[in-house]
Amino acid sequence: MTFRIQALERERRATMTGRMILVTAAISLIAEAKRLAQQLRVKGTGATERRKALKRTAGESWDEIKPAIEKAWAELRPALRSAAAKFRETQARVPCPTT
């Protein structure tokens, strides 16, 4: 009977030691997860601020360059239409090769 009690006591101690190791590991993992989550929050806030700044800058830049682009397109459009018309005329005059 004593041997059986001693074996059960050893098993209980081993189980308790194993549980303590698991609890300690879990506590360490939770602490690491909290640390990483905080770092990600800080990085996320910084990224959001950079995105907002870029959006403002891009909007301002677009507002500055838009009139110049519209003017250039207005000047280029007739030339493109003329070139396209000449190309169509040329293509209409060229006979299609027969095979």
Order of alpha helices (4+ residues) and beta strands (2+ residues): alpha
